[in-house]
Amino acid sequence: MYIRKSRLTLRQQSKLIEHFVAGSTARATAEIVGVQANTAIRFFMRLRQLIASKLPSYRLQSEIEADESYFGGVRKGKRGRGAGGKVAVFGLLKRGGKVYTAIIPNAKTETLLPIIQEKVEPDSIVYTDTFGAYNALDVSDFHHRRINHSKLFADKQNHINGIENFWNQAKRHMRKFNGIKPDHFYWFLKECEWRFNGGNHADLLKQLKIWYKQAKH
C-alpha cells in the first residue's frame, strides 16, 4: 500500500502515529497535536488500511478456539446470534498465539467450516461452544471439543476463554468511537487483530512506524 505525501510535518505525523498506537481517538489526538479533526480522522483511517494490507497470511495449528461474535447494531431487544443490525464476525485463536478474524454473512456451517479448513492445520484440536453450526467438525480432519456455556465456562482445558477475551478487547476499543460506519468496520477489526497479535505498545509503535515509512516510498 502506498501513502501519498502528507502536508503534515514529520513531527505531526510521528505524534499522530504515537497517539494512534496508544489508542486515542482521532478527535482527541487532533486537539493535542494541533491539527484539524478531519485531518486526524483521515490519517488514522490510512493507518488502519496500511495495517490491514500488511497483516501476514498464516495457518493456525495445535489447540485452536473458534467462536463468532456480533458488533454494533442499533436494534434493541435482540442479542447474540441473529441479532439484528449487527456485524457478524468469526474468530480463530491459537492458544498462546495469534488470532484471525473474518466478517461473515451468517453463522451457518457452510460459512464457518471452509474458514476453519483454510486457516487451521488438520489434526488440530478445535474448541467451540455447543452451537449447531459446529457439528460438522465432529466428522472432519480436526479433533472437536465442546464446552456447554449453559452449564459452565471452562472444564479444565475445554474452554474458549481466549477468543472471548479477544472479543472483549476489540469491543472495548471500538466503543470509544461511538459508532463505526459499516464500510469502515473491516479496517477497525483488522486494527484490533493487529493490536492483539502485535505485543506491547512499544513493539506496535516500532512496527507501524516502519510500515508507514516504507509506504511513503
QUIZIMO-V392916 format. One record per pair of residues at least 24 apart in sequence whose C-alpha atoms are under 8 Angstrom apart, sorted by the first residue. I is the first residue (numbers start at 1). J is the second residue. D is the distance in Angstrom with one decimal. If there is no record, write none. Layout:
# QUIZIMO-V392916
i:j:d
I:J:D
I:J:D
This chain:
# QUIZIMO-V392916
i:j:d
1:50:6.3
1:53:6.5
1:215:6.0
2:215:4.7
2:216:6.0
2:217:7.4
3:46:7.7
3:212:7.8
3:215:5.4
3:216:5.1
4:216:6.3
5:216:6.7
14:209:7.9
16:40:7.3
16:43:7.9
16:44:7.8
17:44:7.9
17:205:7.5
17:208:7.7
17:209:7.4
18:205:6.6
20:44:6.8
21:201:6.6
21:204:6.8
21:205:6.1
22:201:6.9
23:173:7.6
25:176:7.2
25:177:6.9
45:187:7.6
47:212:7.8
48:187:5.4
48:188:6.7
48:190:7.4
48:191:5.8
49:187:5.9
50:211:7.6
50:212:7.6
51:190:7.3
51:191:6.6
51:194:7.3
51:208:7.6
52:187:6.6
52:190:5.7
52:191:7.0
54:211:7.9
55:194:7.3
58:119:7.1
59:118:7.6
59:119:4.7
59:120:5.4
59:121:6.5
60:93:7.8
60:94:6.1
60:119:6.0
60:120:4.7
60:121:6.0
61:94:6.8
61:120:5.7
61:121:5.1
61:122:7.8
61:124:5.5
62:94:7.3
62:121:7.8
62:123:7.8
62:124:4.7
62:125:6.0
63:94:5.9
63:95:5.9
63:124:6.0
63:125:4.9
63:126:6.2
63:127:7.6
64:92:6.5
64:93:5.4
64:94:4.6
64:95:6.1
64:120:7.9
64:124:7.1
64:125:6.0
64:126:4.8
64:127:6.1
65:92:5.6
65:93:5.1
65:94:6.5
65:95:7.2
65:126:5.7
65:127:4.7
65:128:6.2
65:159:7.8
65:160:5.5
65:162:7.2
65:163:6.3
66:90:7.6
66:91:5.8
66:92:4.7
66:93:6.6
66:126:6.8
66:127:6.1
66:128:5.4
66:160:7.2
66:163:7.0
67:91:5.5
67:92:6.8
67:128:6.3
67:129:7.5
67:160:7.6
67:163:6.9
67:164:7.8
68:107:7.4
69:167:7.1
71:171:7.3
72:179:7.1
72:180:7.8
81:107:7.7
91:163:7.0
92:116:7.8
92:163:7.0
93:162:7.0
93:163:5.8
95:162:6.9
97:197:7.5
98:196:7.6
98:197:5.3
99:163:7.6
99:193:6.5
99:196:7.4
99:197:6.7
100:193:6.8
101:189:7.7
101:190:7.6
101:193:7.1
103:186:7.4
107:133:7.0
108:133:5.4
109:133:4.5
109:134:6.4
109:135:8.0
109:136:7.2
113:137:7.7
127:158:6.8
127:159:6.6
127:160:6.4
128:159:7.4
128:160:6.4
129:159:7.9
129:160:7.5
166:196:7.3
